Amino acid sequence: MTDRVAVLAHEMFPDRSKTANGVIRYADYEVAAVLDRDRAGERVADHLPGVADAPVVSSFADVPGEVDALVIGIAPIGGGFDESWRPDVRAAIEAGCDVISGLHYFLNDDEEFADLAADHGVDLWDVREPRDDLGVAQGRSADVDADVVLTVGTDCSVGKMTATMEIVDAAREAGIDACAVPTGQTGIVIEGWGNPIDRVVSDFTAGAVEEMILEKGDEHDLLVVEGQGSIIHPAYSAVTCGILHGAMADKLVLCHAAGREAIHGYEDTAIPPVEEYVDLYESLAAPVHEAEVVAGALNTVDVDDDAAAREAVAAFADAVDAPATDLIRFGADEVVEAIRE
């Protein structure tokens, strides 16, 4: 039976609640409610079309019916815990619910939460806590039978996780045995497995990706690796490079947000022309394993109408010199076909 969950997204749903949105769209959960005190009384479907609807409520106490878990659906810069969330987390534990968190702040290290969880017999799953037995890469990812595709980006929060999930779903519909390889907290919550690359010791980042490729690479025909960050990101480029080299991908899908001109949160860092990213990613990959940008995924959520979105997609396709689309707005068939070719 599918677990029934509530998703905490206070003051950030839906524009800044990437984890919440991903769980709602792709996870095998029944979402009972979204917690956002600023939007209480609204509905999920008011903001995220094409997903199962649920109410938006102000607190855990207002969630209708019983739930199995509370998912913290916010991933702020730095991954900290906001103390205003404490009453809801406490209430969930006291109600006998597990709590799933993708924060860098580990709930199991919080004395109050750890004691409450022990008293009520519930689990606290700190998704971003890596295993302590990870090792360095051996350069073996290219040895697997599966084709390996990696989603890469011009910035954080441009849709790499969404592209990964949409490509896997579309590939499966096309009869391809595809598997998502999750590298971040949202993908791990959705898939129920994975390595949180942005929390792994630097020497082991490529190895943590390689381990996942080797685990799944002979079981499926296509692996789609969830990318992180951007190769030019002032803070997260090391994570991006570790995934790129650890995955040893055959093909890359470049993700971008329409209209984004500067790195989110680092507005003094301009986003270069898209064409430069193609050269950057292919050149950086080449010494370890040659990879080609075969398609583009453009996030047009901030473009009002479909006609303007199609114009933006066409311009993006010209820039990357490959087929491109908005995977949510127009489907992923073109990208899947580019990957097959």
C-alpha positions in Angstrom: 0.0 0.0 0.0 1.3 3.5 -0.9 2.4 5.6 2.0 0.4 8.7 2.8 2.5 11.7 3.5 2.3 15.4 4.3 4.9 17.7 2.8 6.3 20.8 4.6 6.9 23.8 2.4 6.2 26.8 4.6 6.4 30.2 2.8 8.0 28.6 -0.3 5.3 26.6 -2.2 5.4 26.3 -5.1 8.1 28.6 -6.5 10.9 27.7 -4.0 9.9 24.2 -2.9 11.8 22.1 -5.4 11.8 19.0 -3.1 8.1 19.3 -2.4 7.2 19.7 -6.1 9.4 16.7 -7.0 7.8 14.5 -4.4 4.3 15.6 -5.5 5.0 15.0 -9.2 7.1 11.8 -9.1 7.2 10.0 -5.8 5.2 6.9 -5.1 3.4 8.6 -2.2 -0.2 9.7 -1.7 0.2 13.4 -0.7 -2.4 14.2 1.9 -1.5 17.9 2.2 1.1 20.5 1.7 2.0 22.7 4.7 2.4 26.3 3.8 1.2 28.9 6.3 1.1 31.6 3.6 -1.1 29.7 1.2 -3.4 27.8 3.6 -6.8 27.2 2.1 -5.5 26.9 -1.5 -5.1 23.7 -3.4 -2.0 22.0 -4.9 -3.7 21.9 -8.3 -4.0 25.7 -8.3 -0.2 25.8 -8.7 1.0 22.5 -10.1 -1.3 21.3 -13.0 -1.4 17.7 -13.9 -0.7 16.3 -10.5 -2.9 14.6 -7.9 -4.7 17.4 -6.0 -4.4 18.0 -2.2 -5.2 20.8 0.2 -2.6 23.4 1.4 -2.9 23.8 5.2 -1.2 25.9 7.8 0.2 23.3 10.1 0.5 19.5 10.7 -2.5 19.6 13.0 -4.6 20.6 10.0 -3.6 17.6 7.8 -6.7 15.6 7.0 -6.7 12.0 8.2 -3.7 9.9 9.2 -0.4 10.0 7.4 2.7 7.8 7.5 5.3 10.4 7.2 6.1 14.1 7.1 8.5 15.1 4.2 10.4 18.3 4.6 10.0 19.6 1.1 12.3 22.6 1.2 16.0 22.7 0.3 17.3 26.2 1.2 20.8 27.3 0.3 23.0 25.7 2.9 20.4 23.2 3.9 19.7 24.6 7.3 16.7 23.9 9.6 14.3 26.8 10.2 13.1 26.8 13.9 9.6 27.8 12.8 9.3 24.3 11.4 10.0 22.6 14.8 6.3 22.5 16.0 5.2 20.7 12.9 8.1 18.2 13.0 7.4 17.6 16.7 3.7 17.2 16.1 4.4 14.6 13.3 6.6 12.5 15.5 4.2 12.7 18.4 1.5 11.4 16.0 3.6 8.4 15.2 4.9 9.6 11.8 8.3 9.1 10.3 10.1 12.2 9.1 12.0 12.4 5.9 14.5 15.3 5.5 16.8 16.3 2.8 18.5 19.0 4.8 22.2 19.3 5.7 20.9 19.6 9.2 20.4 16.1 10.4 17.3 15.4 12.5 18.9 12.5 14.2 21.5 14.9 15.6 18.8 17.0 17.1 18.4 15.8 20.7 14.7 16.7 21.0 13.7 15.0 17.7 15.9 12.0 18.4 14.4 11.4 21.9 10.9 11.9 20.6 11.4 9.5 17.7 12.7 6.9 20.1 9.8 7.4 22.5 7.2 7.1 19.7 9.0 4.3 17.7 9.3 6.3 14.4 12.2 6.7 12.0 14.0 9.9 11.1 15.5 9.5 7.6 18.2 12.1 7.0 18.5 11.7 3.2 21.7 13.7 2.9 23.7 11.6 5.3 26.1 9.5 3.2 27.3 6.1 4.0 30.8 6.0 5.6 32.2 3.2 3.3 32.3 5.2 0.0 35.6 5.1 -1.9 37.4 6.8 -4.8 36.4 6.1 -8.4 38.2 3.5 -10.4 37.1 4.8 -13.8 34.8 1.8 -14.4 31.4 3.5 -15.2 32.0 3.1 -18.9 32.2 -0.7 -18.5 28.5 -1.2 -17.9 26.1 -2.4 -20.6 23.7 0.5 -20.2 23.8 3.7 -22.1 24.5 6.5 -19.6 22.9 10.0 -19.9 23.6 12.8 -17.5 21.5 15.9 -17.1 23.7 19.0 -16.7 22.8 22.6 -16.1 23.6 26.2 -16.7 22.7 26.9 -13.0 21.2 25.3 -9.9 17.4 25.0 -9.9 16.9 25.0 -13.7 15.2 21.5 -13.9 17.9 18.8 -13.9 16.0 16.6 -11.5 12.7 17.2 -13.3 14.4 16.4 -16.7 15.9 13.2 -15.2 12.5 12.0 -14.1 10.7 13.1 -17.2 13.2 11.4 -19.5 13.0 8.1 -17.5 9.2 8.1 -17.7 9.1 8.9 -21.4 11.8 6.3 -22.1 9.8 3.7 -20.3 6.7 4.6 -22.3 8.8 4.2 -25.4 9.7 0.6 -24.4 13.2 1.4 -23.1 14.3 -0.2 -19.8 15.4 3.0 -18.1 16.5 3.8 -14.5 17.0 7.1 -12.7 20.3 7.5 -10.8 19.6 10.0 -8.0 22.4 12.2 -6.7 20.4 14.8 -4.7 18.0 14.8 -1.8 14.8 15.1 -4.0 15.8 12.3 -6.3 16.7 10.1 -3.4 13.3 10.7 -1.7 11.5 10.0 -5.0 13.5 6.8 -5.9 14.1 5.5 -2.4 17.9 5.0 -2.9 20.9 6.9 -4.0 24.0 8.8 -2.8 23.7 12.5 -1.7 26.7 13.7 -3.7 26.7 17.3 -2.3 27.4 15.8 1.2 30.1 13.3 0.2 33.8 14.0 1.0 35.3 15.5 -2.2 37.7 12.6 -2.9 34.7 10.2 -3.0 32.2 12.1 -5.1 33.1 10.5 -8.4 33.3 7.1 -6.6 29.9 7.5 -5.1 28.4 8.1 -8.6 30.4 5.2 -10.1 29.1 2.9 -7.4 25.5 3.6 -8.4 26.3 3.2 -12.1 28.0 -0.2 -11.4 25.0 -1.2 -9.3 22.4 -0.6 -11.9 24.3 -0.5 -15.2 23.9 -4.2 -16.1 20.2 -4.3 -15.0 18.9 -1.7 -17.4 19.4 -0.4 -20.9 19.5 3.3 -20.1 20.7 5.1 -16.9 19.7 8.7 -16.5 21.9 10.3 -13.9 20.5 13.3 -12.0 23.0 16.2 -12.3 23.7 18.9 -9.7 24.8 22.5 -9.8 26.6 24.0 -12.8 30.1 23.8 -14.1 30.5 27.6 -13.5 28.7 27.8 -10.2 30.8 29.7 -7.6 29.8 27.3 -4.8 28.8 24.0 -6.4 31.0 23.4 -9.4 33.0 20.8 -7.6 29.9 18.7 -7.2 29.0 19.1 -10.9 32.5 18.0 -12.0 32.5 15.0 -9.6 29.3 13.7 -11.1 30.4 14.4 -14.7 33.6 12.4 -14.2 32.1 9.7 -12.0 29.2 8.9 -14.4 31.4 8.7 -17.5 28.2 9.5 -19.4 27.9 8.8 -23.1 25.4 11.7 -23.6 24.5 14.9 -21.9 21.2 16.8 -21.8 21.7 20.5 -21.1 19.1 22.1 -18.8 18.4 25.8 -18.6 15.7 28.2 -17.3 14.3 30.6 -19.9 15.2 34.2 -19.0 17.8 33.3 -16.4 20.7 35.8 -16.8 22.7 35.3 -13.6 23.5 32.5 -11.2 20.6 32.2 -8.6 21.8 33.7 -5.3 25.0 35.0 -7.0 23.7 37.7 -9.1 27.2 39.2 -9.8 28.0 36.0 -11.7 26.5 36.2 -15.2 25.3 33.1 -17.0 27.5 32.8 -20.2 25.9 32.2 -23.6 24.4 28.7 -23.8 26.8 27.7 -26.6 29.7 28.1 -24.2 28.2 25.5 -21.9 28.2 22.9 -24.6 31.9 23.4 -25.1 32.6 23.6 -21.4 30.8 20.3 -20.5 32.1 18.4 -23.5 35.7 19.6 -23.0 35.7 18.8 -19.3 34.2 15.3 -19.8 36.6 14.4 -22.7 39.8 13.5 -20.8 37.9 11.0 -18.7 35.2 9.8 -21.1 34.0 11.7 -24.2 30.4 12.9 -24.0 28.2 14.9 -26.3 25.3 17.3 -25.6 22.6 15.6 -27.6 19.6 17.5 -26.4 18.4 20.5 -24.4 15.7 20.8 -21.7 14.4 24.4 -21.3 12.3 25.3 -18.2 9.7 27.8 -19.5 7.7 28.0 -16.3 8.1 31.8 -16.3 6.9 32.2 -19.9 3.2 33.0 -20.0 1.9 31.3 -23.2 2.7 28.3 -25.3 3.6 30.3 -28.4 6.2 32.3 -26.6 7.5 29.1 -25.0 7.9 27.4 -28.3 9.9 30.4 -29.6 12.1 30.2 -26.6 12.6 26.5 -27.1 13.5 26.9 -30.7 16.1 29.5 -29.9 17.5 27.3 -27.2 17.7 24.4 -29.7 19.6 26.5 -32.1 22.0 27.5 -29.3 22.8 24.0 -28.3 22.7 22.7 -31.9 20.5 19.8 -30.8 16.8 19.0 -30.3 15.2 20.7 -27.3 11.9 21.1 -25.6 10.2 22.0 -22.3 9.7 18.5 -20.9 6.8 19.5 -18.7 5.0 21.7 -21.2 5.6 19.8 -24.4 6.7 16.3 -23.4 10.0 14.5 -23.6 9.7 12.5 -26.8 12.1 14.6 -28.8 14.8 14.3 -26.1 14.3 10.5 -25.8 14.6 10.2 -29.5 17.8 12.2 -29.5 19.2 9.9 -26.8 18.2 6.8 -28.8 20.0 8.1 -31.9 
